[in-house]
Amino acid sequence: MRRRSILLIPIASLMLSGCLARTVVDVATLPVRAASKGVDMMTTSQSERDEKRGRELREQEERLGKLERQYDNAMDDCEDGSRRACNRAQNLYAEMQQIIPTLPRTPHTY
């Protein structure tokens, strides 16, 4: 039994030395990896900015489309004599006028 444990000591020390070496490397490179991850999280790539801008434009266009449909309905009701619908149409039109300048102009094809 004692001989067995004596034989296991060199084997265990070889196995532990590999683990310890790996741990030392991990500890030494940890600050570098953490800093590079922080820098990566703080910076935005051009493609990420483009995707974000495209998403914002689509959301604005969708909002404008919804407002236009609501405006058309309110105008129909306004023409039928509903004063409340006329006020709603004015509010919707004002909101549409705030969104329109933020959208890029599309070139006209002739």
Secondary structure, DSSP 8 states (H G I E B T S, - for coil): -HHHHHHHHHHHHHHHHHHHHHHHHHHHHHHHHHHHHHHHHH---HHHHHHHHHHHHHHHHHHHHHHHHHHHHHHHHHHTT-HHHHHHHHHHHHHHHHHGGGS-------
